[in-house]
Amino acid sequence: MIGGYFDRYHASWSEAECVWFEALIDEDDADIMGWALGSIAVPARYAGDAMTAMQRLDYVQIIR
């Protein structure tokens, strides 16, 4: 999930968005997934446009 998000969006990121992502990936994977799925509240330090993009989940490919 995190890799798919990075692959989809990183090419257009500003320096601030790169810093945001670098901080985010230091967090526990289960927390990141919970924030993306909306099952746990997003901490203020990660709230904003980048997290909103992550929550769209339009970068996840479901193979059936």
Beta strands, then each sheet from edge to edge (+ up, - down):
end
